[in-house]
């Protein structure tokens, strides 16, 4: 959780968007780890 604000330093915006899309595929209702890494 403390690293969340710094994710953009290690990943490009495109990579972050890919990760968000993968999460949507496996967790369409956003019930697992809500808000831990991505704010959907």
PDB file of N, CA, C and O in Angstrom:
ATOM      1  N   UNK A   1       0.820  -1.194   0.000  1.00  0.00           N
ATOM      2  CA  UNK A   1       0.000   0.000   0.000  1.00  0.00           C
ATOM      3  C   UNK A   1       0.868   1.264   0.000  1.00  0.00           C
ATOM      4  O   UNK A   1       0.497   2.265  -0.613  1.00  0.00           O
ATOM      5  N   UNK A   2       1.989   1.227   0.663  1.00  0.00           N
ATOM      6  CA  UNK A   2       2.822   2.436   0.709  1.00  0.00           C
ATOM      7  C   UNK A   2       3.510   2.698  -0.620  1.00  0.00           C
ATOM      8  O   UNK A   2       3.912   3.829  -0.892  1.00  0.00           O
ATOM      9  N   UNK A   3       3.651   1.673  -1.450  1.00  0.00           N
ATOM     10  CA  UNK A   3       4.297   1.835  -2.761  1.00  0.00           C
ATOM     11  C   UNK A   3       3.313   2.274  -3.853  1.00  0.00           C
ATOM     12  O   UNK A   3       3.732   2.666  -4.942  1.00  0.00           O
ATOM     13  N   UNK A   4       2.044   2.211  -3.571  1.00  0.00           N
ATOM     14  CA  UNK A   4       1.013   2.517  -4.570  1.00  0.00           C
ATOM     15  C   UNK A   4       1.219   3.865  -5.257  1.00  0.00           C
ATOM     16  O   UNK A   4       1.104   3.922  -6.481  1.00  0.00           O
ATOM     17  N   UNK A   5       1.514   4.944  -4.549  1.00  0.00           N
ATOM     18  CA  UNK A   5       1.677   6.240  -5.221  1.00  0.00           C
ATOM     19  C   UNK A   5       2.903   6.306  -6.140  1.00  0.00           C
ATOM     20  O   UNK A   5       3.022   7.225  -6.950  1.00  0.00           O
ATOM     21  N   UNK A   6       3.806   5.339  -6.014  1.00  0.00           N
ATOM     22  CA  UNK A   6       5.056   5.374  -6.781  1.00  0.00           C
ATOM     23  C   UNK A   6       5.079   4.374  -7.933  1.00  0.00           C
ATOM     24  O   UNK A   6       6.117   4.198  -8.572  1.00  0.00           O
ATOM     25  N   UNK A   7       3.961   3.722  -8.207  1.00  0.00           N
ATOM     26  CA  UNK A   7       3.903   2.712  -9.258  1.00  0.00           C
ATOM     27  C   UNK A   7       4.318   3.285 -10.612  1.00  0.00           C
ATOM     28  O   UNK A   7       4.946   2.589 -11.410  1.00  0.00           O
ATOM     29  N   UNK A   8       3.978   4.523 -10.873  1.00  0.00           N
ATOM     30  CA  UNK A   8       4.297   5.124 -12.175  1.00  0.00           C
ATOM     31  C   UNK A   8       5.801   5.319 -12.393  1.00  0.00           C
ATOM     32  O   UNK A   8       6.234   5.575 -13.516  1.00  0.00           O
ATOM     33  N   UNK A   9       6.595   5.199 -11.330  1.00  0.00           N
ATOM     34  CA  UNK A   9       8.054   5.292 -11.493  1.00  0.00           C
ATOM     35  C   UNK A   9       8.644   4.007 -12.072  1.00  0.00           C
ATOM     36  O   UNK A   9       9.673   4.049 -12.747  1.00  0.00           O
ATOM     37  N   UNK A  10       8.003   2.870 -11.815  1.00  0.00           N
ATOM     38  CA  UNK A  10       8.538   1.596 -12.287  1.00  0.00           C
ATOM     39  C   UNK A  10       7.767   1.019 -13.471  1.00  0.00           C
ATOM     40  O   UNK A  10       8.258   0.112 -14.142  1.00  0.00           O
ATOM     41  N   UNK A  11       6.574   1.530 -13.733  1.00  0.00           N
ATOM     42  CA  UNK A  11       5.751   1.037 -14.838  1.00  0.00           C
ATOM     43  C   UNK A  11       5.252   2.202 -15.667  1.00  0.00           C
ATOM     44  O   UNK A  11       4.939   3.268 -15.139  1.00  0.00           O
ATOM     45  N   UNK A  12       5.181   1.987 -16.976  1.00  0.00           N
ATOM     46  CA  UNK A  12       4.638   3.035 -17.854  1.00  0.00           C
ATOM     47  C   UNK A  12       3.118   3.070 -17.714  1.00  0.00           C
ATOM     48  O   UNK A  12       2.517   2.139 -17.177  1.00  0.00           O
ATOM     49  N   UNK A  13       2.516   4.124 -18.187  1.00  0.00           N
ATOM     50  CA  UNK A  13       1.058   4.244 -18.117  1.00  0.00           C
ATOM     51  C   UNK A  13       0.392   3.127 -18.922  1.00  0.00           C
ATOM     52  O   UNK A  13      -0.673   2.639 -18.542  1.00  0.00           O
ATOM     53  N   UNK A  14       1.007   2.727 -20.017  1.00  0.00           N
ATOM     54  CA  UNK A  14       0.483   1.625 -20.830  1.00  0.00           C
ATOM     55  C   UNK A  14       0.501   0.320 -20.046  1.00  0.00           C
ATOM     56  O   UNK A  14      -0.476  -0.429 -20.071  1.00  0.00           O
ATOM     57  N   UNK A  15       1.593   0.039 -19.354  1.00  0.00           N
ATOM     58  CA  UNK A  15       1.679  -1.179 -18.546  1.00  0.00           C
ATOM     59  C   UNK A  15       0.644  -1.172 -17.428  1.00  0.00           C
ATOM     60  O   UNK A  15       0.025  -2.199 -17.150  1.00  0.00           O
ATOM     61  N   UNK A  16       0.457  -0.047 -16.802  1.00  0.00           N
ATOM     62  CA  UNK A  16      -0.528   0.059 -15.723  1.00  0.00           C
ATOM     63  C   UNK A  16      -1.928  -0.177 -16.262  1.00  0.00           C
ATOM     64  O   UNK A  16      -2.747  -0.830 -15.615  1.00  0.00           O
ATOM     65  N   UNK A  17      -2.202   0.352 -17.441  1.00  0.00           N
ATOM     66  CA  UNK A  17      -3.521   0.144 -18.054  1.00  0.00           C
ATOM     67  C   UNK A  17      -3.728  -1.332 -18.400  1.00  0.00           C
ATOM     68  O   UNK A  17      -4.827  -1.855 -18.213  1.00  0.00           O
ATOM     69  N   UNK A  18      -2.696  -2.010 -18.901  1.00  0.00           N
ATOM     70  CA  UNK A  18      -2.791  -3.453 -19.162  1.00  0.00           C
ATOM     71  C   UNK A  18      -3.096  -4.212 -17.880  1.00  0.00           C
ATOM     72  O   UNK A  18      -3.938  -5.110 -17.874  1.00  0.00           O
ATOM     73  N   UNK A  19      -2.423  -3.861 -16.804  1.00  0.00           N
ATOM     74  CA  UNK A  19      -2.665  -4.531 -15.521  1.00  0.00           C
ATOM     75  C   UNK A  19      -4.102  -4.305 -15.039  1.00  0.00           C
ATOM     76  O   UNK A  19      -4.729  -5.218 -14.501  1.00  0.00           O
ATOM     77  N   UNK A  20      -4.613  -3.104 -15.230  1.00  0.00           N
ATOM     78  CA  UNK A  20      -6.011  -2.820 -14.862  1.00  0.00           C
ATOM     79  C   UNK A  20      -6.974  -3.687 -15.668  1.00  0.00           C
ATOM     80  O   UNK A  20      -7.940  -4.227 -15.129  1.00  0.00           O
ATOM     81  N   UNK A  21      -6.697  -3.814 -16.974  1.00  0.00           N
ATOM     82  CA  UNK A  21      -7.574  -4.605 -17.839  1.00  0.00           C
ATOM     83  C   UNK A  21      -7.535  -6.091 -17.469  1.00  0.00           C
ATOM     84  O   UNK A  21      -8.567  -6.762 -17.500  1.00  0.00           O
ATOM     85  N   UNK A  22      -6.365  -6.604 -17.122  1.00  0.00           N
ATOM     86  CA  UNK A  22      -6.263  -8.003 -16.689  1.00  0.00           C
ATOM     87  C   UNK A  22      -7.062  -8.205 -15.405  1.00  0.00           C
ATOM     88  O   UNK A  22      -7.759  -9.208 -15.254  1.00  0.00           O
ATOM     89  N   UNK A  23      -6.959  -7.259 -14.492  1.00  0.00           N
ATOM     90  CA  UNK A  23      -7.732  -7.358 -13.245  1.00  0.00           C
ATOM     91  C   UNK A  23      -9.233  -7.367 -13.542  1.00  0.00           C
ATOM     92  O   UNK A  23      -9.981  -8.112 -12.909  1.00  0.00           O
ATOM     93  N   UNK A  24      -9.674  -6.555 -14.490  1.00  0.00           N
ATOM     94  CA  UNK A  24     -11.100  -6.523 -14.855  1.00  0.00           C
ATOM     95  C   UNK A  24     -11.569  -7.869 -15.398  1.00  0.00           C
ATOM     96  O   UNK A  24     -12.708  -8.268 -15.157  1.00  0.00           O
ATOM     97  N   UNK A  25     -10.699  -8.577 -16.130  1.00  0.00           N
ATOM     98  CA  UNK A  25     -11.059  -9.886 -16.678  1.00  0.00           C
ATOM     99  C   UNK A  25     -11.273 -10.896 -15.555  1.00  0.00           C
ATOM    100  O   UNK A  25     -12.254 -11.639 -15.565  1.00  0.00           O
ATOM    101  N   UNK A  26     -10.360 -10.923 -14.591  1.00  0.00           N
ATOM    102  CA  UNK A  26     -10.423 -11.917 -13.533  1.00  0.00           C
ATOM    103  C   UNK A  26     -11.289 -11.502 -12.343  1.00  0.00           C
ATOM    104  O   UNK A  26     -11.701 -12.349 -11.549  1.00  0.00           O
ATOM    105  N   UNK A  27     -11.561 -10.220 -12.219  1.00  0.00           N
ATOM    106  CA  UNK A  27     -12.356  -9.713 -11.097  1.00  0.00           C
ATOM    107  C   UNK A  27     -13.301  -8.618 -11.596  1.00  0.00           C
ATOM    108  O   UNK A  27     -13.143  -7.452 -11.233  1.00  0.00           O
ATOM    109  N   UNK A  28     -14.282  -8.985 -12.425  1.00  0.00           N
ATOM    110  CA  UNK A  28     -15.149  -7.963 -13.026  1.00  0.00           C
ATOM    111  C   UNK A  28     -15.980  -7.169 -12.015  1.00  0.00           C
ATOM    112  O   UNK A  28     -16.371  -6.035 -12.288  1.00  0.00           O
ATOM    113  N   UNK A  29     -16.245  -7.756 -10.865  1.00  0.00           N
ATOM    114  CA  UNK A  29     -17.042  -7.055  -9.853  1.00  0.00           C
ATOM    115  C   UNK A  29     -16.186  -6.286  -8.856  1.00  0.00           C
ATOM    116  O   UNK A  29     -16.707  -5.659  -7.934  1.00  0.00           O
ATOM    117  N   UNK A  30     -14.866  -6.337  -9.045  1.00  0.00           N
ATOM    118  CA  UNK A  30     -13.921  -5.604  -8.191  1.00  0.00           C
ATOM    119  C   UNK A  30     -14.127  -5.909  -6.706  1.00  0.00           C
ATOM    120  O   UNK A  30     -14.228  -5.005  -5.877  1.00  0.00           O
ATOM    121  N   UNK A  31     -14.187  -7.207  -6.393  1.00  0.00           N
ATOM    122  CA  UNK A  31     -14.401  -7.589  -4.997  1.00  0.00           C
ATOM    123  C   UNK A  31     -13.125  -8.061  -4.305  1.00  0.00           C
ATOM    124  O   UNK A  31     -13.070  -8.112  -3.076  1.00  0.00           O
ATOM    125  N   UNK A  32     -12.096  -8.406  -5.087  1.00  0.00           N
ATOM    126  CA  UNK A  32     -10.841  -8.872  -4.485  1.00  0.00           C
ATOM    127  C   UNK A  32      -9.850  -7.717  -4.399  1.00  0.00           C
ATOM    128  O   UNK A  32      -9.592  -7.039  -5.394  1.00  0.00           O
ATOM    129  N   UNK A  33      -9.305  -7.500  -3.229  1.00  0.00           N
ATOM    130  CA  UNK A  33      -8.284  -6.467  -2.996  1.00  0.00           C
ATOM    131  C   UNK A  33      -8.682  -5.094  -3.552  1.00  0.00           C
ATOM    132  O   UNK A  33      -7.890  -4.425  -4.216  1.00  0.00           O
ATOM    133  N   UNK A  34      -9.868  -4.708  -3.280  1.00  0.00           N
ATOM    134  CA  UNK A  34     -10.385  -3.422  -3.767  1.00  0.00           C
ATOM    135  C   UNK A  34      -9.497  -2.266  -3.308  1.00  0.00           C
ATOM    136  O   UNK A  34      -9.296  -2.063  -2.111  1.00  0.00           O
ATOM    137  N   UNK A  35      -8.967  -1.509  -4.277  1.00  0.00           N
ATOM    138  CA  UNK A  35      -8.192  -0.319  -3.975  1.00  0.00           C
ATOM    139  C   UNK A  35      -6.769  -0.564  -3.509  1.00  0.00           C
ATOM    140  O   UNK A  35      -6.075   0.387  -3.150  1.00  0.00           O
ATOM    141  N   UNK A  36      -6.315  -1.807  -3.505  1.00  0.00           N
ATOM    142  CA  UNK A  36      -4.962  -2.082  -3.017  1.00  0.00           C
ATOM    143  C   UNK A  36      -3.891  -1.569  -3.961  1.00  0.00           C
ATOM    144  O   UNK A  36      -2.931  -0.933  -3.526  1.00  0.00           O
ATOM    145  N   UNK A  37      -4.049  -1.840  -5.260  1.00  0.00           N
ATOM    146  CA  UNK A  37      -3.040  -1.386  -6.219  1.00  0.00           C
ATOM    147  C   UNK A  37      -3.636  -0.378  -7.202  1.00  0.00           C
ATOM    148  O   UNK A  37      -3.018   0.641  -7.512  1.00  0.00           O
ATOM    149  N   UNK A  38      -4.839  -0.673  -7.684  1.00  0.00           N
ATOM    150  CA  UNK A  38      -5.483   0.189  -8.679  1.00  0.00           C
ATOM    151  C   UNK A  38      -6.775   0.756  -8.124  1.00  0.00           C
ATOM    152  O   UNK A  38      -7.514   0.073  -7.416  1.00  0.00           O
ATOM    153  N   UNK A  39      -7.035   1.981  -8.444  1.00  0.00           N
ATOM    154  CA  UNK A  39      -8.343   2.567  -8.179  1.00  0.00           C
ATOM    155  C   UNK A  39      -9.131   2.420  -9.468  1.00  0.00           C
ATOM    156  O   UNK A  39      -8.800   3.029 -10.485  1.00  0.00           O
ATOM    157  N   UNK A  40     -10.166   1.615  -9.417  1.00  0.00           N
ATOM    158  CA  UNK A  40     -10.899   1.303 -10.642  1.00  0.00           C
ATOM    159  C   UNK A  40     -12.026   2.265 -10.863  1.00  0.00           C
ATOM    160  O   UNK A  40     -12.752   2.150 -11.851  1.00  0.00           O
TER     161      UNK A  40
END
